[in-house]
């Protein structure tokens, strides 16, 4: 059985439910490799996030991870594609743990830019599940949150700090004034060792300047399967000049090459 919405396809067969987005396939055995690194570092940087916005999240996959945080009181899910929302509330329920039916969740079938212009709420975290949004969205988003994660590089241009890393896709984690929080229990890839390494990197590389790096070789522990992530870390700071104007300055640029993270 097959269901299709634009670049998104859902296949149901004897092996279970498969979600295919832009030729990338997610199953119940491997979807966490993308969605855990997308969601949990950003949530941890917000420290006990209560109100979260997920953009292009109608399939409910990022939402499933967000709802693992006990601190979360409200989640706004915005997707302008009604078809994707219907998949998320229908055939994708076995894959997203029926996340869209959680009482904390509000679903909006709306253009993300129009949504941000319309609402007065601020968000502890904004998660762009799938990219493709333009500069206007990110400028609006920067006025409504301190932490944002996305695969669009615009995110790195409108926030004071950003870190780029790879977890199945290039991800930009952008932030203003991050604080560490504790991770929820039961994650498969993003764990305390994962976050401890980030803290070590802060101390060793940039002292107290607030840059957060993704983990490297020290993460390998006692698991079975190995995922290879190519880490291209670029640390950026937006500098405001006294006489007007802004520029992006790259500080402490370096690459850790291949990083072996286990699942």
C-alpha positions as a printed Julia matrix, in Angstrom:
263×3 Matrix{Float64}:
  0.0    0.0    0.0
  1.38   3.41  -0.96
  0.38   7.0   -0.14
  1.98  10.07  -1.72
  2.03  13.81  -0.99
  4.41  15.75  -3.23
  7.97  14.7   -2.31
  6.69  12.61   0.6
  5.65   9.0    0.29
  4.47   6.41   2.8
  4.75   2.7    2.03
  3.11   0.04   4.18
  4.19  -3.55   3.6
  5.08  -6.69   5.56
  8.13  -4.98   7.06
  6.08  -2.13   8.54
  5.66   1.57   7.75
  8.24   3.46   5.69
  8.31   7.25   5.38
 10.19   8.54   2.32
 10.97  12.26   2.17
 13.0   13.6   -0.77
 14.4   10.08  -1.44
 15.43   9.57   2.24
 13.71   6.58   3.84
 12.78   6.44   7.53
 11.64   3.24   9.25
 10.97   2.31  12.86
 14.51   0.87  13.01
 16.45   3.93  11.91
 14.37   7.13  11.99
 15.94   8.18  15.3
 19.31   8.64  13.58
 17.94  11.85  12.03
 15.2   12.97  14.39
 17.03  12.6   17.74
 20.0   14.79  16.7
 17.6   17.25  15.08
 15.43  17.71  18.17
 17.24  16.95  21.44
 20.38  19.14  21.29
 18.15  22.16  20.59
 15.75  21.19  23.38
 18.65  20.72  25.8
 20.05  24.16  24.95
 16.72  25.73  25.83
 16.81  24.16  29.33
 13.36  22.88  30.34
 11.51  24.1   27.21
  7.79  24.57  27.7
  6.46  25.96  24.43
  7.8   24.59  21.13
  7.06  25.34  17.5
  7.63  22.66  14.85
  7.54  23.89  11.26
  6.95  21.53   8.33
  6.23  18.9   10.95
  2.87  17.53   9.84
  4.2   13.97   9.72
  4.6   14.01  13.52
  8.12  12.59  13.53
  9.98  15.49  15.18
  6.95  15.94  17.41
  7.37  12.4   18.74
 10.82  13.38  20.05
  9.66  16.74  21.46
  6.95  15.03  23.51
  9.6   13.0   25.35
 10.38  16.17  27.33
  8.28  16.34  30.5
  8.73  20.11  30.64
  6.8   20.61  27.39
  3.34  22.14  27.93
  2.41  23.24  24.39
  3.59  22.31  20.91
  2.51  24.21  17.82
  2.82  22.15  14.62
  2.63  24.2   11.43
  2.48  22.6    7.99
  0.99  24.23   4.92
  0.44  20.83   3.26
 -2.88  19.36   4.47
 -1.97  16.06   2.84
  1.1   15.67   5.09
 -0.96  16.39   8.19
 -3.48  13.75   7.09
 -0.63  11.23   6.75
  0.64  12.17  10.21
 -2.76  11.7   11.82
 -3.44   8.57   9.79
 -1.13   5.95   8.32
  2.02   7.34  10.0
  0.66   6.85  13.53
  2.64   3.6   14.08
  5.85   5.5   13.18
  5.15   8.75  15.06
  3.57   7.11  18.13
  0.29   8.88  17.4
  2.02  12.09  18.48
 -0.37  14.47  16.74
 -3.25  13.37  18.97
 -1.45  14.44  22.16
 -3.54  17.07  24.02
 -0.53  19.39  24.26
 -0.4   19.69  20.46
 -2.03  22.36  18.32
 -1.99  21.79  14.56
 -2.08  24.63  12.01
 -2.51  24.04   8.29
 -0.89  27.35   7.38
  2.08  28.98   5.67
  4.87  29.28   8.31
  5.6   32.94   7.52
  1.92  33.87   7.78
  1.71  31.95  11.05
  4.63  33.83  12.64
  3.23  37.17  11.5
 -0.16  36.33  12.98
  0.67  34.92  16.42
  1.9   36.81  19.47
  3.47  33.8   21.19
  7.19  33.37  21.77
  8.71  29.88  21.71
 11.42  28.26  23.78
 12.53  26.29  20.7
 11.65  26.43  17.0
 12.33  23.22  15.08
 12.21  23.26  11.29
 11.73  19.57  10.56
 12.36  19.91   6.83
 13.98  22.97   5.27
 13.2   25.03   2.22
 12.16  28.22   4.01
 13.47  31.64   3.09
 15.12  34.58   4.79
 11.82  36.2    5.82
 10.83  33.19   7.9
 14.15  33.09   9.79
 14.14  36.81  10.48
 10.67  36.45  11.99
 11.71  33.32  13.89
 14.72  35.09  15.41
 12.34  37.58  17.04
 10.33  34.78  18.66
 12.88  32.31  20.06
 16.38  31.95  21.5
 16.99  28.49  20.0
 16.27  27.27  16.48
 17.33  24.19  14.53
 16.98  23.72  10.78
 18.65  22.37   7.67
 18.47  25.83   6.07
 21.65  27.89   6.37
 19.59  31.06   6.79
 19.31  29.98  10.43
 23.01  30.66  10.91
 22.73  34.18   9.47
 20.06  35.67  11.75
 21.15  34.33  15.16
 24.26  35.44  17.08
 25.73  31.92  17.26
 25.38  28.77  15.18
 26.9   25.33  14.84
 26.69  23.21  11.71
 26.71  19.42  11.97
 25.59  16.4    9.99
 23.15  13.7   11.08
 21.68  12.23   7.91
 21.36  15.81   6.69
 23.18  19.08   7.34
 21.7   20.7   10.44
 22.19  24.26  11.7
 21.72  24.76  15.43
 21.35  28.5   16.03
 20.93  30.21  19.38
 21.24  33.37  21.48
 21.63  32.55  25.17
 21.65  28.76  25.61
 21.46  26.92  28.91
 21.95  23.21  29.43
 19.07  21.01  30.51
 18.81  17.29  31.22
 17.88  14.9   28.43
 14.79  12.69  28.61
 15.27   9.0   29.3
 15.3    6.27  26.66
 17.0    7.99  23.72
 19.0    5.73  21.42
 21.58   8.1   19.95
 21.59  11.39  21.85
 22.57  10.55  25.43
 24.43  12.07  28.39
 27.81  11.1   26.88
 26.72  12.93  23.74
 25.97  16.11  25.69
 28.95  15.75  28.03
 31.23  15.86  25.03
 29.61  19.11  23.93
 30.33  20.6   27.35
 33.95  19.42  27.2
 34.36  21.02  23.8
 33.04  24.31  25.12
 35.57  24.3   27.96
 38.47  23.27  25.73
 37.79  25.24  22.58
 35.89  28.4   23.38
 35.86  28.72  27.17
 32.68  30.54  28.22
 31.71  32.09  24.89
 28.65  29.91  24.53
 29.42  27.9   21.4
 28.1   24.36  21.32
 29.75  21.65  19.26
 28.45  18.23  18.37
 30.26  15.19  19.79
 33.1   13.27  18.23
 35.22  10.2   18.83
 34.56  10.0   22.58
 30.92   9.12  21.99
 31.72   5.57  20.88
 30.77   3.29  23.75
 29.2   -0.16  23.93
 26.67  -0.43  21.15
 26.21  -2.71  18.15
 25.83  -0.71  14.97
 27.92   2.21  13.81
 26.7    5.34  12.05
 29.31   7.52  10.34
 28.67  11.24  10.62
 30.83  13.67   8.69
 31.25  16.62  11.02
 31.93  19.99   9.45
 31.9   22.37  12.39
 31.74  26.05  11.6
 31.35  28.42  14.51
 29.89  31.78  13.58
 29.3   35.01  15.45
 27.31  37.98  14.16
 29.16  41.19  15.0
 27.34  44.52  15.23
 29.56  47.45  14.21
 29.51  50.69  16.16
 28.68  52.79  13.09
 26.08  50.39  11.75
 26.15  47.21   9.73
 26.7   43.59  10.63
 29.11  40.89   9.59
 29.5   37.2   10.22
 32.85  36.29  11.78
 34.02  32.68  11.86
 35.81  31.85  15.1
 37.73  28.67  15.92
 36.94  26.98  12.58
 37.94  23.35  12.43
 36.74  19.97  11.25
 36.69  16.73  13.16
 36.48  14.62  10.01
 34.63  11.37  10.43
 32.85  10.8   13.69
 31.64   7.34  14.65
 28.41   7.46  16.62
 26.75   4.25  17.69
 23.14   3.19  17.89
